[in-house]
Amino acid sequence: MQDDLTSPTERVAAAVYWLCTGQALTVAELAQRLQMSPRGARYLLNRAALVAPIYDENGVWRLAEPLDDARQL
């Protein structure tokens, strides 16, 4: 549980950080950690996946393996 992560920017940063450090998360786990609804957590992950190399594998979100030709932001 992260009481101090209240802005959308902080929540996205925390979720991507956790995934990039090798943690695998379900929508329910992320929702609980960030004290938000599962619908909001799913939306957050789907939006983050547009720019971060994360993906949903059977309900568990993970960091994808980096690609050699990954686009630069």
Helices and strands as residue ranges (DSSP letters): H 8-20, E 25-26, H 27-34, H 38-48, E 54-57, E 60-63
